[in-house]
Amino acid sequence: MVLDPIAAWAIVIVGYALPLIHIAVSPSAGPWKPPPGSGCPFSPRAGWLVIVLLLGVFGWLLFILSRKRRATPR
């Protein structure tokens, strides 16, 4: 079975581009700069971008689920 080029581009756009754009512009993804005093060179937002880049839609679902978990009062 050969994948149609339009279907292949749709998979790339929906599976990778849209999740990356969503996290890049979402205010709840965290700041672009790492927290002061942390030893990690990555910010929370950059970390989420790496996770989504590696896991695709599954990383996006992890991001969405973590936002819902954080939004509920304890």
PDB file of N, CA, C, O and CB in Angstrom:
ATOM      1  N   MET A   1       0.843  -1.180   0.000  1.00  0.00           N
ATOM      2  CA  MET A   1       0.000   0.000   0.000  1.00  0.00           C
ATOM      3  C   MET A   1       0.888   1.242   0.000  1.00  0.00           C
ATOM      4  O   MET A   1       1.813   1.350   0.804  1.00  0.00           O
ATOM      5  CB  MET A   1      -0.959  -0.001   1.221  1.00  0.00           C
ATOM      6  N   VAL A   2       0.609   2.155  -0.883  1.00  0.00           N
ATOM      7  CA  VAL A   2       1.383   3.380  -1.015  1.00  0.00           C
ATOM      8  C   VAL A   2       0.583   4.519  -0.400  1.00  0.00           C
ATOM      9  O   VAL A   2      -0.614   4.662  -0.646  1.00  0.00           O
ATOM     10  CB  VAL A   2       1.729   3.676  -2.507  1.00  0.00           C
ATOM     11  N   LEU A   3       1.265   5.318   0.398  1.00  0.00           N
ATOM     12  CA  LEU A   3       0.614   6.451   1.063  1.00  0.00           C
ATOM     13  C   LEU A   3       0.558   7.642   0.116  1.00  0.00           C
ATOM     14  O   LEU A   3       1.566   8.037  -0.471  1.00  0.00           O
ATOM     15  CB  LEU A   3       1.362   6.830   2.367  1.00  0.00           C
ATOM     16  N   ASP A   4      -0.614   8.195  -0.019  1.00  0.00           N
ATOM     17  CA  ASP A   4      -0.812   9.370  -0.855  1.00  0.00           C
ATOM     18  C   ASP A   4      -0.020  10.543  -0.261  1.00  0.00           C
ATOM     19  O   ASP A   4       0.000  10.701   0.959  1.00  0.00           O
ATOM     20  CB  ASP A   4      -2.330   9.721  -0.974  1.00  0.00           C
ATOM     21  N   PRO A   5       0.626  11.362  -1.084  1.00  0.00           N
ATOM     22  CA  PRO A   5       1.401  12.498  -0.537  1.00  0.00           C
ATOM     23  C   PRO A   5       0.556  13.452   0.310  1.00  0.00           C
ATOM     24  O   PRO A   5       1.059  14.004   1.289  1.00  0.00           O
ATOM     25  CB  PRO A   5       2.040  13.279  -1.675  1.00  0.00           C
ATOM     26  N   ILE A   6      -0.687  13.651  -0.037  1.00  0.00           N
ATOM     27  CA  ILE A   6      -1.541  14.537   0.754  1.00  0.00           C
ATOM     28  C   ILE A   6      -1.798  13.927   2.135  1.00  0.00           C
ATOM     29  O   ILE A   6      -1.800  14.640   3.139  1.00  0.00           O
ATOM     30  CB  ILE A   6      -2.881  14.801   0.020  1.00  0.00           C
ATOM     31  N   ALA A   7      -2.011  12.625   2.186  1.00  0.00           N
ATOM     32  CA  ALA A   7      -2.216  11.954   3.473  1.00  0.00           C
ATOM     33  C   ALA A   7      -0.948  12.000   4.319  1.00  0.00           C
ATOM     34  O   ALA A   7      -1.015  12.165   5.537  1.00  0.00           O
ATOM     35  CB  ALA A   7      -2.655  10.497   3.257  1.00  0.00           C
ATOM     36  N   ALA A   8       0.211  11.852   3.670  1.00  0.00           N
ATOM     37  CA  ALA A   8       1.474  11.912   4.408  1.00  0.00           C
ATOM     38  C   ALA A   8       1.686  13.306   5.008  1.00  0.00           C
ATOM     39  O   ALA A   8       2.093  13.422   6.164  1.00  0.00           O
ATOM     40  CB  ALA A   8       2.655  11.542   3.484  1.00  0.00           C
ATOM     41  N   TRP A   9       1.416  14.354   4.241  1.00  0.00           N
ATOM     42  CA  TRP A   9       1.546  15.710   4.767  1.00  0.00           C
ATOM     43  C   TRP A   9       0.538  15.967   5.875  1.00  0.00           C
ATOM     44  O   TRP A   9       0.851  16.660   6.844  1.00  0.00           O
ATOM     45  CB  TRP A   9       1.367  16.734   3.650  1.00  0.00           C
ATOM     46  N   ALA A  10      -0.660  15.423   5.750  1.00  0.00           N
ATOM     47  CA  ALA A  10      -1.668  15.595   6.805  1.00  0.00           C
ATOM     48  C   ALA A  10      -1.198  14.956   8.107  1.00  0.00           C
ATOM     49  O   ALA A  10      -1.414  15.512   9.184  1.00  0.00           O
ATOM     50  CB  ALA A  10      -3.018  14.985   6.372  1.00  0.00           C
ATOM     51  N   ILE A  11      -0.558  13.794   8.013  1.00  0.00           N
ATOM     52  CA  ILE A  11      -0.041  13.129   9.211  1.00  0.00           C
ATOM     53  C   ILE A  11       1.053  13.971   9.852  1.00  0.00           C
ATOM     54  O   ILE A  11       1.088  14.123  11.073  1.00  0.00           O
ATOM     55  CB  ILE A  11       0.498  11.725   8.868  1.00  0.00           C
ATOM     56  N   VAL A  12       1.938  14.515   9.037  1.00  0.00           N
ATOM     57  CA  VAL A  12       3.032  15.345   9.571  1.00  0.00           C
ATOM     58  C   VAL A  12       2.479  16.607  10.218  1.00  0.00           C
ATOM     59  O   VAL A  12       2.910  16.986  11.307  1.00  0.00           O
ATOM     60  CB  VAL A  12       4.031  15.719   8.452  1.00  0.00           C
ATOM     61  N   ILE A  13       1.533  17.257   9.559  1.00  0.00           N
ATOM     62  CA  ILE A  13       0.995  18.517  10.085  1.00  0.00           C
ATOM     63  C   ILE A  13       0.185  18.282  11.345  1.00  0.00           C
ATOM     64  O   ILE A  13       0.362  18.992  12.335  1.00  0.00           O
ATOM     65  CB  ILE A  13       0.130  19.212   9.035  1.00  0.00           C
ATOM     66  N   VAL A  14      -0.700  17.298  11.323  1.00  0.00           N
ATOM     67  CA  VAL A  14      -1.561  17.051  12.487  1.00  0.00           C
ATOM     68  C   VAL A  14      -0.782  16.386  13.616  1.00  0.00           C
ATOM     69  O   VAL A  14      -1.040  16.664  14.787  1.00  0.00           O
ATOM     70  CB  VAL A  14      -2.759  16.175  12.092  1.00  0.00           C
ATOM     71  N   GLY A  15       0.161  15.520  13.287  1.00  0.00           N
ATOM     72  CA  GLY A  15       0.875  14.771  14.321  1.00  0.00           C
ATOM     73  C   GLY A  15       2.041  15.500  14.946  1.00  0.00           C
ATOM     74  O   GLY A  15       2.395  15.228  16.093  1.00  0.00           O
ATOM     75  N   TYR A  16       2.651  16.428  14.211  1.00  0.00           N
ATOM     76  CA  TYR A  16       3.828  17.107  14.744  1.00  0.00           C
ATOM     77  C   TYR A  16       3.715  18.629  14.742  1.00  0.00           C
ATOM     78  O   TYR A  16       3.984  19.262  15.763  1.00  0.00           O
ATOM     79  CB  TYR A  16       5.032  16.703  13.960  1.00  0.00           C
ATOM     80  N   ALA A  17       3.330  19.218  13.637  1.00  0.00           N
ATOM     81  CA  ALA A  17       3.344  20.679  13.530  1.00  0.00           C
ATOM     82  C   ALA A  17       2.323  21.331  14.451  1.00  0.00           C
ATOM     83  O   ALA A  17       2.668  22.253  15.190  1.00  0.00           O
ATOM     84  CB  ALA A  17       3.079  21.101  12.098  1.00  0.00           C
ATOM     85  N   LEU A  18       1.092  20.878  14.426  1.00  0.00           N
ATOM     86  CA  LEU A  18       0.068  21.487  15.279  1.00  0.00           C
ATOM     87  C   LEU A  18       0.368  21.343  16.771  1.00  0.00           C
ATOM     88  O   LEU A  18       0.218  22.319  17.506  1.00  0.00           O
ATOM     89  CB  LEU A  18      -1.276  20.872  14.978  1.00  0.00           C
ATOM     90  N   PRO A  19       0.784  20.167  17.249  1.00  0.00           N
ATOM     91  CA  PRO A  19       1.148  20.084  18.670  1.00  0.00           C
ATOM     92  C   PRO A  19       2.307  21.004  19.044  1.00  0.00           C
ATOM     93  O   PRO A  19       2.288  21.621  20.109  1.00  0.00           O
ATOM     94  CB  PRO A  19       1.508  18.660  19.024  1.00  0.00           C
ATOM     95  N   LEU A  20       3.318  21.102  18.176  1.00  0.00           N
ATOM     96  CA  LEU A  20       4.448  21.985  18.483  1.00  0.00           C
ATOM     97  C   LEU A  20       4.026  23.444  18.514  1.00  0.00           C
ATOM     98  O   LEU A  20       4.461  24.198  19.385  1.00  0.00           O
ATOM     99  CB  LEU A  20       5.563  21.793  17.463  1.00  0.00           C
ATOM    100  N   ILE A  21       3.186  23.846  17.577  1.00  0.00           N
ATOM    101  CA  ILE A  21       2.693  25.221  17.566  1.00  0.00           C
ATOM    102  C   ILE A  21       1.843  25.495  18.793  1.00  0.00           C
ATOM    103  O   ILE A  21       1.946  26.565  19.393  1.00  0.00           O
ATOM    104  CB  ILE A  21       1.888  25.497  16.293  1.00  0.00           C
ATOM    105  N   HIS A  22       0.999  24.534  19.175  1.00  0.00           N
ATOM    106  CA  HIS A  22       0.139  24.711  20.339  1.00  0.00           C
ATOM    107  C   HIS A  22       0.966  24.946  21.601  1.00  0.00           C
ATOM    108  O   HIS A  22       0.660  25.841  22.389  1.00  0.00           O
ATOM    109  CB  HIS A  22      -0.767  23.491  20.521  1.00  0.00           C
ATOM    110  N   ILE A  23       2.003  24.150  21.788  1.00  0.00           N
ATOM    111  CA  ILE A  23       2.832  24.303  22.988  1.00  0.00           C
ATOM    112  C   ILE A  23       3.658  25.587  22.922  1.00  0.00           C
ATOM    113  O   ILE A  23       3.891  26.226  23.948  1.00  0.00           O
ATOM    114  CB  ILE A  23       3.759  23.085  23.159  1.00  0.00           C
ATOM    115  N   ALA A  24       4.098  25.963  21.737  1.00  0.00           N
ATOM    116  CA  ALA A  24       4.908  27.177  21.602  1.00  0.00           C
ATOM    117  C   ALA A  24       4.117  28.434  21.948  1.00  0.00           C
ATOM    118  O   ALA A  24       4.695  29.399  22.448  1.00  0.00           O
ATOM    119  CB  ALA A  24       5.453  27.289  20.186  1.00  0.00           C
ATOM    120  N   VAL A  25       2.811  28.444  21.695  1.00  0.00           N
ATOM    121  CA  VAL A  25       2.021  29.649  21.955  1.00  0.00           C
ATOM    122  C   VAL A  25       1.150  29.541  23.209  1.00  0.00           C
ATOM    123  O   VAL A  25       0.535  30.528  23.612  1.00  0.00           O
ATOM    124  CB  VAL A  25       1.146  29.948  20.763  1.00  0.00           C
ATOM    125  N   SER A  26       1.088  28.371  23.825  1.00  0.00           N
ATOM    126  CA  SER A  26       0.234  28.184  24.995  1.00  0.00           C
ATOM    127  C   SER A  26       0.834  28.858  26.232  1.00  0.00           C
ATOM    128  O   SER A  26       1.993  28.610  26.563  1.00  0.00           O
ATOM    129  CB  SER A  26       0.018  26.690  25.259  1.00  0.00           C
ATOM    130  N   PRO A  27       0.060  29.705  26.921  1.00  0.00           N
ATOM    131  CA  PRO A  27       0.593  30.343  28.129  1.00  0.00           C
ATOM    132  C   PRO A  27       0.774  29.356  29.282  1.00  0.00           C
ATOM    133  O   PRO A  27       1.552  29.620  30.199  1.00  0.00           O
ATOM    134  CB  PRO A  27      -0.325  31.470  28.566  1.00  0.00           C
ATOM    135  N   SER A  28       0.074  28.235  29.251  1.00  0.00           N
ATOM    136  CA  SER A  28       0.186  27.281  30.358  1.00  0.00           C
ATOM    137  C   SER A  28       1.343  26.302  30.172  1.00  0.00           C
ATOM    138  O   SER A  28       1.504  25.391  30.984  1.00  0.00           O
ATOM    139  CB  SER A  28      -1.111  26.512  30.507  1.00  0.00           C
ATOM    140  N   ALA A  29       2.151  26.464  29.124  1.00  0.00           N
ATOM    141  CA  ALA A  29       3.285  25.572  28.902  1.00  0.00           C
ATOM    142  C   ALA A  29       4.483  25.943  29.761  1.00  0.00           C
ATOM    143  O   ALA A  29       5.450  25.184  29.830  1.00  0.00           O
ATOM    144  CB  ALA A  29       3.679  25.585  27.444  1.00  0.00           C
ATOM    145  N   GLY A  30       4.435  27.085  30.408  1.00  0.00           N
ATOM    146  CA  GLY A  30       5.540  27.510  31.254  1.00  0.00           C
ATOM    147  C   GLY A  30       6.357  28.584  30.573  1.00  0.00           C
ATOM    148  O   GLY A  30       6.105  28.925  29.417  1.00  0.00           O
ATOM    149  N   PRO A  31       7.337  29.122  31.287  1.00  0.00           N
ATOM    150  CA  PRO A  31       8.151  30.208  30.718  1.00  0.00           C
ATOM    151  C   PRO A  31       9.181  29.680  29.719  1.00  0.00           C
ATOM    152  O   PRO A  31       9.468  28.484  29.674  1.00  0.00           O
ATOM    153  CB  PRO A  31       8.864  30.979  31.839  1.00  0.00           C
ATOM    154  N   TRP A  32       9.726  30.590  28.926  1.00  0.00           N
ATOM    155  CA  TRP A  32      10.777  30.234  27.972  1.00  0.00           C
ATOM    156  C   TRP A  32      12.147  30.148  28.652  1.00  0.00           C
ATOM    157  O   TRP A  32      13.046  29.476  28.148  1.00  0.00           O
ATOM    158  CB  TRP A  32      10.822  31.258  26.830  1.00  0.00           C
ATOM    159  N   LYS A  33      12.308  30.823  29.794  1.00  0.00           N
ATOM    160  CA  LYS A  33      13.593  30.805  30.497  1.00  0.00           C
ATOM    161  C   LYS A  33      13.530  29.775  31.620  1.00  0.00           C
ATOM    162  O   LYS A  33      12.476  29.583  32.227  1.00  0.00           O
ATOM    163  CB  LYS A  33      13.946  32.219  31.061  1.00  0.00           C
ATOM    164  N   PRO A  34      14.658  29.108  31.902  1.00  0.00           N
ATOM    165  CA  PRO A  34      14.674  28.159  33.026  1.00  0.00           C
ATOM    166  C   PRO A  34      14.486  28.886  34.352  1.00  0.00           C
ATOM    167  O   PRO A  34      14.826  30.064  34.463  1.00  0.00           O
ATOM    168  CB  PRO A  34      15.994  27.363  33.045  1.00  0.00           C
ATOM    169  N   PRO A  35      13.952  28.205  35.352  1.00  0.00           N
ATOM    170  CA  PRO A  35      13.800  28.839  36.665  1.00  0.00           C
ATOM    171  C   PRO A  35      15.158  29.250  37.228  1.00  0.00           C
ATOM    172  O   PRO A  35      16.159  28.574  36.991  1.00  0.00           O
ATOM    173  CB  PRO A  35      13.085  27.889  37.643  1.00  0.00           C
ATOM    174  N   PRO A  36      15.195  30.350  37.970  1.00  0.00           N
ATOM    175  CA  PRO A  36      16.483  30.785  38.539  1.00  0.00           C
ATOM    176  C   PRO A  36      17.034  29.751  39.518  1.00  0.00           C
ATOM    177  O   PRO A  36      16.308  29.194  40.341  1.00  0.00           O
ATOM    178  CB  PRO A  36      16.326  32.145  39.249  1.00  0.00           C
ATOM    179  N   GLY A  37      18.306  29.520  39.402  1.00  0.00           N
ATOM    180  CA  GLY A  37      18.969  28.590  40.305  1.00  0.00           C
ATOM    181  C   GLY A  37      18.882  27.134  39.880  1.00  0.00           C
ATOM    182  O   GLY A  37      19.451  26.269  40.546  1.00  0.00           O
ATOM    183  N   SER A  38      18.188  26.839  38.792  1.00  0.00           N
ATOM    184  CA  SER A  38      18.097  25.446  38.359  1.00  0.00           C
ATOM    185  C   SER A  38      19.340  25.072  37.577  1.00  0.00           C
ATOM    186  O   SER A  38      19.939  25.917  36.911  1.00  0.00           O
ATOM    187  CB  SER A  38      16.831  25.212  37.507  1.00  0.00           C
ATOM    188  N   GLY A  39      19.718  23.846  37.654  1.00  0.00           N
ATOM    189  CA  GLY A  39      20.898  23.380  36.929  1.00  0.00           C
ATOM    190  C   GLY A  39      20.594  22.964  35.505  1.00  0.00           C
ATOM    191  O   GLY A  39      21.507  22.668  34.734  1.00  0.00           O
ATOM    192  N   CYS A  40      19.323  22.938  35.151  1.00  0.00           N
ATOM    193  CA  CYS A  40      18.926  22.502  33.812  1.00  0.00           C
ATOM    194  C   CYS A  40      18.944  23.693  32.847  1.00  0.00           C
ATOM    195  O   CYS A  40      18.423  24.759  33.177  1.00  0.00           O
ATOM    196  CB  CYS A  40      17.514  21.847  33.843  1.00  0.00           C
ATOM    197  N   PRO A  41      19.533  23.525  31.673  1.00  0.00           N
ATOM    198  CA  PRO A  41      19.576  24.634  30.725  1.00  0.00           C
ATOM    199  C   PRO A  41      18.272  24.832  29.951  1.00  0.00           C
ATOM    200  O   PRO A  41      18.119  25.822  29.236  1.00  0.00           O
ATOM    201  CB  PRO A  41      20.695  24.417  29.756  1.00  0.00           C
ATOM    202  N   PHE A  42      17.340  23.899  30.091  1.00  0.00           N
ATOM    203  CA  PHE A  42      16.079  23.981  29.351  1.00  0.00           C
ATOM    204  C   PHE A  42      14.976  24.567  30.214  1.00  0.00           C
ATOM    205  O   PHE A  42      14.939  24.361  31.427  1.00  0.00           O
ATOM    206  CB  PHE A  42      15.666  22.601  28.843  1.00  0.00           C
ATOM    207  N   SER A  43      14.093  25.289  29.580  1.00  0.00           N
ATOM    208  CA  SER A  43      12.918  25.809  30.272  1.00  0.00           C
ATOM    209  C   SER A  43      11.824  24.748  30.231  1.00  0.00           C
ATOM    210  O   SER A  43      11.930  23.783  29.474  1.00  0.00           O
ATOM    211  CB  SER A  43      12.427  27.148  29.628  1.00  0.00           C
ATOM    212  N   PRO A  44      10.773  24.912  31.035  1.00  0.00           N
ATOM    213  CA  PRO A  44       9.672  23.957  30.977  1.00  0.00           C
ATOM    214  C   PRO A  44       9.054  23.880  29.574  1.00  0.00           C
ATOM    215  O   PRO A  44       8.709  22.795  29.105  1.00  0.00           O
ATOM    216  CB  PRO A  44       8.603  24.334  31.996  1.00  0.00           C
ATOM    217  N   ARG A  45       8.919  25.012  28.920  1.00  0.00           N
ATOM    218  CA  ARG A  45       8.325  25.013  27.576  1.00  0.00           C
ATOM    219  C   ARG A  45       9.223  24.266  26.589  1.00  0.00           C
ATOM    220  O   ARG A  45       8.724  23.503  25.761  1.00  0.00           O
ATOM    221  CB  ARG A  45       8.089  26.463  27.089  1.00  0.00           C
ATOM    222  N   ALA A  46      10.530  24.474  26.664  1.00  0.00           N
ATOM    223  CA  ALA A  46      11.451  23.765  25.774  1.00  0.00           C
ATOM    224  C   ALA A  46      11.417  22.264  26.046  1.00  0.00           C
ATOM    225  O   ALA A  46      11.535  21.455  25.126  1.00  0.00           O
ATOM    226  CB  ALA A  46      12.884  24.302  25.940  1.00  0.00           C
ATOM    227  N   GLY A  47      11.256  21.903  27.307  1.00  0.00           N
ATOM    228  CA  GLY A  47      11.137  20.486  27.646  1.00  0.00           C
ATOM    229  C   GLY A  47       9.904  19.859  27.016  1.00  0.00           C
ATOM    230  O   GLY A  47       9.968  18.755  26.474  1.00  0.00           O
ATOM    231  N   TRP A  48       8.780  20.566  27.089  1.00  0.00           N
ATOM    232  CA  TRP A  48       7.562  20.057  26.455  1.00  0.00           C
ATOM    233  C   TRP A  48       7.721  19.966  24.946  1.00  0.00           C
ATOM    234  O   TRP A  48       7.221  19.028  24.326  1.00  0.00           O
ATOM    235  CB  TRP A  48       6.369  20.948  26.800  1.00  0.00           C
ATOM    236  N   LEU A  49       8.413  20.930  24.348  1.00  0.00           N
ATOM    237  CA  LEU A  49       8.633  20.884  22.904  1.00  0.00           C
ATOM    238  C   LEU A  49       9.470  19.662  22.514  1.00  0.00           C
ATOM    239  O   LEU A  49       9.196  19.024  21.497  1.00  0.00           O
ATOM    240  CB  LEU A  49       9.323  22.173  22.427  1.00  0.00           C
ATOM    241  N   VAL A  50      10.473  19.338  23.305  1.00  0.00           N
ATOM    242  CA  VAL A  50      11.295  18.161  23.027  1.00  0.00           C
ATOM    243  C   VAL A  50      10.467  16.888  23.182  1.00  0.00           C
ATOM    244  O   VAL A  50      10.570  15.978  22.360  1.00  0.00           O
ATOM    245  CB  VAL A  50      12.523  18.122  23.963  1.00  0.00           C
ATOM    246  N   ILE A  51       9.655  16.819  24.225  1.00  0.00           N
ATOM    247  CA  ILE A  51       8.813  15.642  24.429  1.00  0.00           C
ATOM    248  C   ILE A  51       7.869  15.445  23.255  1.00  0.00           C
ATOM    249  O   ILE A  51       7.716  14.326  22.765  1.00  0.00           O
ATOM    250  CB  ILE A  51       8.016  15.768  25.730  1.00  0.00           C
ATOM    251  N   VAL A  52       7.235  16.520  22.797  1.00  0.00           N
ATOM    252  CA  VAL A  52       6.309  16.402  21.673  1.00  0.00           C
ATOM    253  C   VAL A  52       7.053  16.094  20.385  1.00  0.00           C
ATOM    254  O   VAL A  52       6.543  15.360  19.538  1.00  0.00           O
ATOM    255  CB  VAL A  52       5.494  17.684  21.514  1.00  0.00           C
ATOM    256  N   LEU A  53       8.239  16.639  20.226  1.00  0.00           N
ATOM    257  CA  LEU A  53       9.022  16.343  19.036  1.00  0.00           C
ATOM    258  C   LEU A  53       9.371  14.859  18.964  1.00  0.00           C
ATOM    259  O   LEU A  53       9.356  14.271  17.882  1.00  0.00           O
ATOM    260  CB  LEU A  53      10.295  17.186  19.017  1.00  0.00           C
ATOM    261  N   LEU A  54       9.683  14.255  20.098  1.00  0.00           N
ATOM    262  CA  LEU A  54      10.059  12.848  20.118  1.00  0.00           C
ATOM    263  C   LEU A  54       8.843  11.910  20.106  1.00  0.00           C
ATOM    264  O   LEU A  54       8.888  10.854  19.475  1.00  0.00           O
ATOM    265  CB  LEU A  54      10.910  12.568  21.339  1.00  0.00           C
ATOM    266  N   LEU A  55       7.775  12.280  20.786  1.00  0.00           N
ATOM    267  CA  LEU A  55       6.629  11.376  20.932  1.00  0.00           C
ATOM    268  C   LEU A  55       5.436  11.727  20.048  1.00  0.00           C
ATOM    269  O   LEU A  55       4.497  10.940  19.933  1.00  0.00           O
ATOM    270  CB  LEU A  55       6.187  11.364  22.355  1.00  0.00           C
ATOM    271  N   GLY A  56       5.468  12.888  19.432  1.00  0.00           N
ATOM    272  CA  GLY A  56       4.370  13.265  18.543  1.00  0.00           C
ATOM    273  C   GLY A  56       3.070  13.495  19.294  1.00  0.00           C
ATOM    274  O   GLY A  56       3.034  14.218  20.290  1.00  0.00           O
ATOM    275  N   VAL A  57       2.013  12.879  18.811  1.00  0.00           N
ATOM    276  CA  VAL A  57       0.684  13.069  19.385  1.00  0.00           C
ATOM    277  C   VAL A  57       0.631  12.572  20.825  1.00  0.00           C
ATOM    278  O   VAL A  57      -0.087  13.139  21.648  1.00  0.00           O
ATOM    279  CB  VAL A  57      -0.368  12.350  18.542  1.00  0.00           C
ATOM    280  N   PHE A  58       1.383  11.518  21.137  1.00  0.00           N
ATOM    281  CA  PHE A  58       1.376  11.006  22.507  1.00  0.00           C
ATOM    282  C   PHE A  58       1.978  12.024  23.484  1.00  0.00           C
ATOM    283  O   PHE A  58       1.489  12.167  24.604  1.00  0.00           O
ATOM    284  CB  PHE A  58       2.152   9.681  22.582  1.00  0.00           C
ATOM    285  N   GLY A  59       3.023  12.724  23.069  1.00  0.00           N
ATOM    286  CA  GLY A  59       3.585  13.789  23.896  1.00  0.00           C
ATOM    287  C   GLY A  59       2.614  14.931  24.082  1.00  0.00           C
ATOM    288  O   GLY A  59       2.551  15.534  25.153  1.00  0.00           O
ATOM    289  N   TRP A  60       1.853  15.231  23.037  1.00  0.00           N
ATOM    290  CA  TRP A  60       0.830  16.278  23.118  1.00  0.00           C
ATOM    291  C   TRP A  60      -0.248  15.877  24.114  1.00  0.00           C
ATOM    292  O   TRP A  60      -0.704  16.701  24.907  1.00  0.00           O
ATOM    293  CB  TRP A  60       0.205  16.546  21.728  1.00  0.00           C
ATOM    294  N   LEU A  61      -0.653  14.621  24.075  1.00  0.00           N
ATOM    295  CA  LEU A  61      -1.646  14.149  25.047  1.00  0.00           C
ATOM    296  C   LEU A  61      -1.105  14.228  26.470  1.00  0.00           C
ATOM    297  O   LEU A  61      -1.844  14.577  27.391  1.00  0.00           O
ATOM    298  CB  LEU A  61      -2.066  12.708  24.727  1.00  0.00           C
ATOM    299  N   LEU A  62       0.162  13.912  26.661  1.00  0.00           N
ATOM    300  CA  LEU A  62       0.767  14.059  27.992  1.00  0.00           C
ATOM    301  C   LEU A  62       0.718  15.512  28.455  1.00  0.00           C
ATOM    302  O   LEU A  62       0.430  15.783  29.621  1.00  0.00           O
ATOM    303  CB  LEU A  62       2.223  13.558  27.981  1.00  0.00           C
ATOM    304  N   PHE A  63       1.000  16.443  27.549  1.00  0.00           N
ATOM    305  CA  PHE A  63       0.945  17.865  27.880  1.00  0.00           C
ATOM    306  C   PHE A  63      -0.466  18.279  28.266  1.00  0.00           C
ATOM    307  O   PHE A  63      -0.661  18.968  29.267  1.00  0.00           O
ATOM    308  CB  PHE A  63       1.438  18.709  26.705  1.00  0.00           C
ATOM    309  N   ILE A  64      -1.441  17.866  27.482  1.00  0.00           N
ATOM    310  CA  ILE A  64      -2.837  18.226  27.760  1.00  0.00           C
ATOM    311  C   ILE A  64      -3.294  17.631  29.089  1.00  0.00           C
ATOM    312  O   ILE A  64      -3.958  18.307  29.874  1.00  0.00           O
ATOM    313  CB  ILE A  64      -3.758  17.746  26.619  1.00  0.00           C
ATOM    314  N   LEU A  65      -2.947  16.381  29.344  1.00  0.00           N
ATOM    315  CA  LEU A  65      -3.335  15.752  30.611  1.00  0.00           C
ATOM    316  C   LEU A  65      -2.640  16.403  31.799  1.00  0.00           C
ATOM    317  O   LEU A  65      -3.235  16.503  32.871  1.00  0.00           O
ATOM    318  CB  LEU A  65      -3.014  14.260  30.581  1.00  0.00           C
ATOM    319  N   SER A  66      -1.402  16.847  31.638  1.00  0.00           N
ATOM    320  CA  SER A  66      -0.709  17.491  32.761  1.00  0.00           C
ATOM    321  C   SER A  66      -1.313  18.856  33.058  1.00  0.00           C
ATOM    322  O   SER A  66      -1.348  19.271  34.216  1.00  0.00           O
ATOM    323  CB  SER A  66       0.793  17.635  32.460  1.00  0.00           C
ATOM    324  N   ARG A  67      -1.789  19.561  32.039  1.00  0.00           N
ATOM    325  CA  ARG A  67      -2.441  20.854  32.265  1.00  0.00           C
ATOM    326  C   ARG A  67      -3.739  20.665  33.027  1.00  0.00           C
ATOM    327  O   ARG A  67      -4.046  21.452  33.923  1.00  0.00           O
ATOM    328  CB  ARG A  67      -2.709  21.573  30.933  1.00  0.00           C
ATOM    329  N   LYS A  68      -4.501  19.647  32.694  1.00  0.00           N
ATOM    330  CA  LYS A  68      -5.772  19.404  33.392  1.00  0.00           C
ATOM    331  C   LYS A  68      -5.512  19.010  34.840  1.00  0.00           C
ATOM    332  O   LYS A  68      -6.246  19.424  35.737  1.00  0.00           O
ATOM    333  CB  LYS A  68      -6.590  18.300  32.677  1.00  0.00           C
ATOM    334  N   ARG A  69      -4.484  18.223  35.070  1.00  0.00           N
ATOM    335  CA  ARG A  69      -4.152  17.788  36.422  1.00  0.00           C
ATOM    336  C   ARG A  69      -3.700  18.971  37.264  1.00  0.00           C
ATOM    337  O   ARG A  69      -4.029  19.053  38.448  1.00  0.00           O
ATOM    338  CB  ARG A  69      -3.064  16.708  36.392  1.00  0.00           C
ATOM    339  N   ARG A  70      -2.942  19.897  36.657  1.00  0.00           N
ATOM    340  CA  ARG A  70      -2.440  21.063  37.374  1.00  0.00           C
ATOM    341  C   ARG A  70      -3.538  22.077  37.644  1.00  0.00           C
ATOM    342  O   ARG A  70      -3.463  22.816  38.625  1.00  0.00           O
ATOM    343  CB  ARG A  70      -1.320  21.715  36.593  1.00  0.00           C
ATOM    344  N   ALA A  71      -4.567  22.128  36.786  1.00  0.00           N
ATOM    345  CA  ALA A  71      -5.612  23.132  36.900  1.00  0.00           C
ATOM    346  C   ALA A  71      -6.600  22.826  38.034  1.00  0.00           C
ATOM    347  O   ALA A  71      -7.253  23.733  38.549  1.00  0.00           O
ATOM    348  CB  ALA A  71      -6.355  23.243  35.588  1.00  0.00           C
ATOM    349  N   THR A  72      -6.708  21.564  38.418  1.00  0.00           N
ATOM    350  CA  THR A  72      -7.677  21.214  39.460  1.00  0.00           C
ATOM    351  C   THR A  72      -7.104  21.576  40.830  1.00  0.00           C
ATOM    352  O   THR A  72      -5.941  21.282  41.107  1.00  0.00           O
ATOM    353  CB  THR A  72      -8.038  19.698  39.399  1.00  0.00           C
ATOM    354  N   PRO A  73      -7.901  22.208  41.686  1.00  0.00           N
ATOM    355  CA  PRO A  73      -7.415  22.546  43.029  1.00  0.00           C
ATOM    356  C   PRO A  73      -7.256  21.305  43.892  1.00  0.00           C
ATOM    357  O   PRO A  73      -8.008  20.339  43.761  1.00  0.00           O
ATOM    358  CB  PRO A  73      -8.365  23.530  43.707  1.00  0.00           C
ATOM    359  N   ARG A  74      -6.278  21.347  44.767  1.00  0.00           N
ATOM    360  CA  ARG A  74      -6.018  20.171  45.619  1.00  0.00           C
ATOM    361  C   ARG A  74      -6.508  20.414  47.003  1.00  0.00           C
ATOM    362  O   ARG A  74      -6.380  19.543  47.864  1.00  0.00           O
ATOM    363  CB  ARG A  74      -4.537  19.825  45.653  1.00  0.00           C
TER     364      ARG A  74
END
